[in-house]
Amino acid sequence: MLSPQQLALIKATVPVLEAGGEALTTHFYKIMLGEYPEVRPLFNQAHQASGDQPRALANSVLMYAKHIEELHKLGPLVGQIVHKHVSLQILPEHYPIVGSCLLRAIREVVGPEIATDELIDAWAAAYQQLANLLIGAEEEVYAANERAEGGWRGAREFTLVRKDVESEEITSFYLEPSDGGALLDFVPGQYIGLRLTLDGEELRRNYSLSAPANGRQFRISVKRENDGKVSRHLHENFQVGQRIELFPPAGDFTLTPSDKPLVLISAGVGITPMLPMLESAKDSGRPIHFIHCARHAGVQAFDEHVKAVAEAHPQVSYRVCYSEPREGDAADAMGFLTREQLDAWLPAERDADVYFLGPKPFMANVKRFLRELEVPEQQCRFEFFGPAAKLEA
């Protein structure tokens, strides 16, 4: 429990974090990743280079300081962090490393006039409070995964049994437990973490599960990124019969039971978690509006599959928008998705459950459009493939 004086000190640092939080977290990562190689596999270096990871951490630290006396106001942030940590297997022994580097970064960036011993002690107590909260929540998830039928804790070896090219950029990988054992179910919308070693370097990544749970295998569908070390390896070198380690499913961007109309809006590889959501809901009788955006037909994955679902289920509507159509491409709309187009494709009754995922600019626009079209904000859900960020159109 933090003392009243410590709470006051934490809250007094909010203006400092608002003004220079990103500089602080950038320095924090420089210290930690430079001096503690054992934690490097837990971080995607591309997100470090882009600044996405420091920005995400800066926002999290700021939100924590702002709501230090009312942690319930952090809303879904804690759950999102817990699931990301679980998917990458963040463990209790990692927290002291993070804490010591964070306190050191505060001293070195903020300076001795502000970062007094009293302030550092307050932040040490605040960090330990947060660490205890996260460690406890993460252990609950780890234990539940271990207890579940077909579940496990830590890494489990899987074998690639099938590899399908879905488009010019996306390939699907079907993975089965190498031990031949059962496989736990997951909730549509969740993702898995994988671990592999390339050129002597351990790497961990998250990928959405793109097919419904069946108790036998997982499917991930990966976009090849030119600068993506892991995605390029999977596309170019990972072949049927080879093995890889997976962590149990995680994630809270999940389909919740409802009888309201369901709207699934995606762009690019953002379609992947929408597919098990569609499969789960298609026989429920609720109206489903599936809207997908891609540059052109060559990079669009799963078009025939979604078409087949829509043809077999009259309550499912399917709309496609191409932003850079090639000659001969056919779609329901051309150009970037507009507010007017989304208005026409949404159900007339705006009391709907909406899930959307894609590149950040796309999601920022969709979020704004949905607000302007008076879809209840609490029924609009989205997720980031990488670190969380502010969605600004």
C-alpha positions in Angstrom: 0.0 0.0 0.0 1.4 3.4 -1.0 1.5 6.1 1.6 -0.4 9.4 1.1 3.0 11.1 0.5 4.0 8.6 -2.1 0.7 8.9 -3.9 1.1 12.7 -4.0 4.6 12.3 -5.4 3.5 9.9 -8.1 0.6 12.2 -9.1 3.0 15.2 -9.2 5.1 13.5 -11.9 2.1 13.4 -14.3 3.1 16.7 -16.0 6.7 15.4 -16.4 5.4 12.2 -18.0 3.1 14.2 -20.3 5.9 16.3 -21.5 8.7 13.8 -21.7 7.4 10.3 -21.2 8.6 9.0 -24.5 12.2 10.2 -23.9 12.1 8.5 -20.5 10.8 5.1 -21.9 13.2 5.3 -24.9 16.1 5.7 -22.5 14.6 2.9 -20.3 14.7 0.5 -23.3 18.2 1.5 -24.2 19.4 0.6 -20.7 17.5 -2.6 -20.4 18.1 -4.1 -23.9 21.7 -3.0 -23.8 22.5 -4.5 -20.4 20.2 -7.4 -20.0 20.4 -9.6 -23.1 18.2 -12.2 -21.5 15.1 -10.0 -22.0 15.8 -9.1 -25.7 13.7 -12.0 -27.1 10.7 -10.5 -25.4 10.7 -7.4 -27.5 10.3 -6.9 -31.3 13.2 -4.8 -32.4 11.2 -3.4 -35.3 8.8 -1.9 -32.8 11.8 -0.4 -31.0 13.1 1.1 -34.2 9.8 2.6 -35.1 9.3 4.1 -31.7 6.0 2.2 -31.2 7.1 0.3 -28.2 8.5 3.4 -26.2 5.3 5.3 -27.1 3.1 2.5 -25.9 5.0 2.2 -22.6 5.0 5.9 -22.1 1.3 6.0 -22.4 0.9 3.0 -20.0 3.1 4.7 -17.4 1.3 7.9 -17.7 -2.1 6.3 -17.3 -0.9 4.4 -14.3 0.4 7.6 -12.7 -2.9 9.4 -13.5 -5.0 6.7 -12.0 -2.7 5.5 -9.2 -5.5 5.9 -6.6 -8.2 4.4 -8.8 -6.7 1.6 -10.8 -10.1 0.4 -11.9 -10.1 3.4 -14.2 -7.4 1.9 -16.3 -10.2 -0.1 -17.9 -9.1 -2.7 -20.5 -5.4 -1.6 -20.4 -4.4 -4.0 -17.6 -6.1 -7.0 -19.4 -4.4 -6.1 -22.7 -1.0 -6.0 -21.0 -1.6 -9.3 -19.2 -2.5 -11.1 -22.4 0.5 -9.7 -24.3 2.7 -10.8 -21.4 1.2 -14.3 -21.3 1.6 -14.7 -25.1 5.3 -13.9 -24.8 5.8 -15.7 -21.5 6.8 -12.8 -19.3 7.6 -14.3 -15.9 8.0 -13.0 -12.3 11.8 -13.0 -12.6 11.6 -10.4 -15.4 9.9 -7.8 -13.3 12.9 -6.8 -11.1 15.0 -6.2 -14.2 12.3 -3.9 -15.6 11.9 -2.1 -12.3 15.6 -1.4 -11.8 15.9 -0.1 -15.3 12.8 2.1 -15.0 14.0 3.7 -11.8 17.4 4.3 -13.2 15.9 5.9 -16.4 13.8 8.2 -14.2 16.9 9.4 -12.3 18.9 9.9 -15.5 16.3 11.5 -17.7 14.3 13.6 -15.2 17.4 14.8 -13.3 18.3 15.0 -9.6 16.2 18.2 -8.9 13.0 16.4 -9.6 14.0 12.8 -9.2 14.8 13.0 -5.5 15.3 9.9 -3.3 11.8 10.4 -2.0 10.4 10.4 -5.6 12.4 7.3 -6.6 11.2 5.5 -3.4 7.6 6.4 -4.3 8.0 5.1 -7.9 9.7 1.9 -6.6 6.7 1.3 -4.4 4.3 2.1 -7.2 6.1 -0.2 -9.6 6.1 -3.0 -7.1 2.3 -2.5 -6.7 1.8 -2.8 -10.4 4.2 -5.7 -10.8 2.3 -7.7 -8.1 -1.0 -6.9 -9.8 0.3 -8.2 -13.2 2.2 -11.2 -11.8 -0.9 -12.3 -10.0 -3.2 -11.9 -13.1 -0.7 -13.6 -15.4 -0.3 -16.5 -13.1 -4.1 -17.0 -13.2 -4.0 -17.3 -17.0 -0.9 -19.5 -16.9 -2.6 -21.9 -14.4 -5.9 -21.9 -16.3 -4.0 -22.8 -19.6 -2.2 -25.6 -17.8 -5.4 -27.0 -16.3 -7.4 -26.9 -19.5 -7.9 -30.1 -21.4 -5.1 -30.2 -24.0 -3.5 -27.2 -22.3 0.1 -26.6 -21.2 2.4 -24.1 -19.5 5.4 -22.5 -21.1 6.6 -23.7 -24.6 5.2 -26.8 -26.4 6.7 -28.2 -29.6 4.5 -28.2 -32.7 5.0 -29.6 -36.2 4.1 -27.9 -39.4 1.7 -30.2 -41.2 0.4 -28.0 -44.0 1.4 -24.7 -45.6 -1.1 -22.8 -48.0 -0.4 -19.7 -50.0 -3.5 -17.5 -49.5 -2.4 -14.4 -51.5 0.6 -12.7 -52.8 1.5 -11.7 -49.3 -0.2 -14.1 -46.9 0.5 -17.7 -46.2 -1.3 -20.0 -43.7 0.5 -22.5 -41.5 -1.2 -25.5 -39.9 0.5 -26.6 -36.7 -0.1 -29.8 -34.7 1.4 -30.8 -31.3 4.5 -32.9 -31.9 3.6 -35.1 -28.9 0.3 -36.1 -30.6 -1.7 -34.9 -27.6 -4.9 -33.1 -27.4 -5.1 -29.3 -28.0 -7.0 -26.8 -25.9 -9.8 -24.7 -27.3 -9.5 -20.9 -27.7 -11.9 -18.0 -28.0 -12.3 -16.6 -31.6 -10.1 -13.5 -31.9 -7.2 -14.8 -29.7 -3.6 -15.2 -30.8 -0.6 -17.4 -30.0 3.0 -16.7 -29.2 5.8 -18.6 -31.0 9.5 -18.9 -30.2 12.3 -19.8 -32.6 16.0 -19.2 -33.0 17.4 -17.5 -36.2 21.1 -17.0 -36.7 21.7 -17.7 -33.0 19.1 -15.1 -31.9 16.0 -16.1 -29.9 12.9 -14.4 -31.3 9.3 -14.4 -30.1 6.2 -13.2 -32.0 2.4 -13.1 -31.8 0.1 -14.3 -34.6 -3.7 -14.4 -34.7 -5.4 -17.7 -34.9 -7.2 -17.7 -38.2 -9.3 -20.8 -38.0 -11.7 -22.1 -35.3 -10.6 -24.3 -32.6 -10.9 -28.0 -33.4 -8.8 -29.8 -30.7 -6.2 -31.0 -33.2 -4.3 -28.1 -34.8 -3.8 -24.3 -34.9 -3.7 -22.2 -38.0 -2.0 -18.9 -38.3 -2.0 -16.8 -41.5 1.1 -14.6 -41.7 1.8 -11.6 -43.9 5.3 -11.5 -45.3 6.9 -8.3 -44.2 10.0 -7.2 -46.1 11.6 -6.1 -42.9 10.1 -8.9 -40.8 12.8 -11.4 -39.8 10.3 -13.9 -38.5 7.7 -13.6 -41.2 10.3 -13.9 -44.0 11.7 -17.0 -42.4 8.2 -18.6 -42.1 7.4 -17.8 -45.7 10.8 -18.8 -47.2 12.3 -21.4 -45.0 9.7 -23.0 -42.7 8.6 -26.2 -44.4 6.2 -29.1 -43.7 7.7 -31.5 -41.1 9.7 -28.9 -39.3 9.1 -27.9 -35.7 8.5 -24.8 -33.7 7.6 -23.9 -30.1 4.3 -22.3 -29.3 2.9 -20.7 -26.2 -0.8 -21.1 -25.3 -3.5 -18.8 -26.8 -4.0 -15.4 -25.3 -5.8 -12.2 -26.1 -9.0 -10.3 -25.0 -10.1 -9.1 -28.5 -12.6 -11.9 -28.5 -16.1 -12.5 -29.8 -18.6 -12.2 -27.0 -22.1 -13.9 -27.1 -24.8 -11.6 -28.3 -27.9 -11.5 -30.4 -27.2 -8.0 -31.8 -26.1 -7.6 -35.4 -22.4 -8.4 -35.8 -20.1 -6.2 -37.9 -16.6 -7.4 -38.7 -14.4 -4.8 -40.4 -10.9 -5.6 -41.5 -8.1 -4.4 -43.7 -5.2 -6.5 -45.0 -4.0 -9.2 -42.7 -6.4 -7.8 -40.1 -8.8 -10.3 -41.5 -7.2 -13.2 -39.7 -9.0 -13.0 -36.3 -12.2 -12.2 -38.0 -12.4 -15.6 -39.7 -12.9 -17.7 -36.5 -15.3 -15.0 -35.3 -17.3 -15.5 -38.6 -17.2 -19.3 -38.3 -18.4 -19.1 -34.7 -21.3 -16.8 -35.4 -22.5 -17.9 -38.8 -25.0 -20.5 -37.5 -26.2 -18.3 -34.6 -28.9 -16.6 -36.7 -27.7 -13.1 -35.9 -27.1 -10.8 -38.9 -23.5 -10.6 -39.8 -21.9 -7.8 -41.9 -18.4 -8.7 -43.1 -16.5 -5.8 -44.6 -12.9 -6.2 -45.9 -10.5 -3.8 -47.4 -7.4 -4.6 -49.4 -5.2 -2.9 -51.9 -6.2 -5.2 -54.7 -7.3 -8.8 -55.4 -3.8 -10.1 -55.6 -3.2 -9.5 -51.9 -6.7 -10.3 -50.7 -6.7 -13.6 -48.8 -9.7 -15.8 -48.0 -12.1 -14.2 -50.5 -13.5 -17.4 -51.8 -14.0 -18.8 -48.2 -15.9 -15.7 -47.0 -18.0 -15.7 -50.2 -18.9 -19.4 -49.6 -20.0 -18.6 -46.1 -22.2 -15.7 -47.3 -23.8 -17.8 -50.0 -24.6 -20.6 -47.6 -26.0 -18.2 -44.9 -28.5 -15.6 -46.0 -28.0 -13.5 -42.9 -24.3 -12.9 -43.8 -23.5 -10.0 -46.1 -20.0 -9.6 -47.5 -18.5 -6.4 -48.9 -15.1 -5.7 -50.4 -13.3 -2.4 -51.0 -10.0 -2.1 -53.0 -7.9 1.0 -52.5 -5.5 0.3 -55.4 -7.4 -2.0 -57.8 -5.6 -3.7 -60.6 -7.1 -3.9 -64.1 -9.9 -6.5 -64.0 -10.4 -6.4 -60.2 -14.0 -6.5 -59.1 -15.1 -5.1 -55.7 -18.1 -3.5 -54.1 -16.2 -0.2 -53.9 -12.9 1.3 -55.1 -10.6 3.6 -53.2 -10.2 4.0 -49.4 -13.2 3.1 -47.3 -15.3 6.3 -46.7 -17.8 7.3 -44.1 -20.5 7.2 -46.7 -19.6 3.7 -47.9 -19.5 2.4 -44.3 -22.8 4.1 -43.6 -24.4 2.2 -46.5 -22.9 -1.2 -45.4 -23.7 -1.0 -41.7 -27.0 -2.4 -40.5 -29.8 0.2 -40.4 -30.2 -0.4 -36.7 -26.9 0.9 -35.2 -27.2 -1.1 -32.0 -24.6 -3.5 -33.3 -21.4 -5.2 -32.0 -18.5 -4.0 -34.2 -15.0 -5.5 -34.3 -12.3 -3.8 -36.5 -8.7 -4.5 -37.2 -6.1 -3.3 -39.7 -3.3 -0.7 -40.1 -3.5 2.1 -37.6 -4.6 4.8 -40.0 -7.4 2.5 -41.2 -8.5 1.8 -37.7 -8.4 5.5 -36.7 -10.7 6.3 -39.6 -13.1 3.5 -38.9 -13.2 4.5 -35.2 -14.1 8.1 -36.2 -16.7 6.9 -38.8 -18.4 4.6 -36.3 -18.7 7.5 -33.8 -20.1 9.8 -36.4 -22.6 7.1 -37.5 -23.7 6.8 -33.9 -22.7 3.2 -33.3 -22.5 2.8 -29.4 -18.8 3.3 -28.5 -18.9 0.6 -25.8 -19.9 -1.9 -28.6 -16.9 -1.0 -30.9 -13.8 -3.1 -30.2 -10.4 -3.1 -31.8 -6.9 -4.4 -31.3 -3.4 -3.6 -32.3 -1.1 -6.2 -33.9 1.8 -4.4 -32.3 2.1 -2.1 -29.3 -1.0 -0.1 -28.5 -1.2 3.5 -29.8 -3.6 6.4 -29.9 -5.9 6.2 -32.9 -5.9 9.6 -34.5 -7.5 10.0 -37.9 
